[in-house]
Amino acid sequence: MQTKEELLKEIEKLIAYGRDEPAINPDLLAYLSIKDLINTKAKLMERVGTLSEEDKAWLEQFKKYE
């Protein structure tokens, strides 16, 4: 299972695509549960269907294969 910090970093990458500055305040970890972060990441991943092929390829790095 991922930690809150790991999930926040992945969500940050999804939101801040192409930018270097943070898009999420790390202080939010105190208020969000692991479940909240997992759900947020999942919703962002669902949007892949509306992205360009280049964006889809970039997002593939976040998928976990078992």
Residue pairs with C-beta under 8 A, 6 or more apart in sequence:
1 34
2 10
2 34
2 38
3 34
4 29
4 32
4 34
4 37
5 26
5 29
7 34
7 37
7 38
7 41
8 24
8 26
8 28
8 29
8 37
10 41
10 62
11 24
11 37
11 40
11 41
11 44
12 22
12 23
12 24
13 62
14 41
14 44
14 45
14 59
14 62
15 23
15 24
15 44
16 22
16 23
17 55
17 58
41 62
45 59
45 62
45 63
48 55
48 56
48 59
51 59
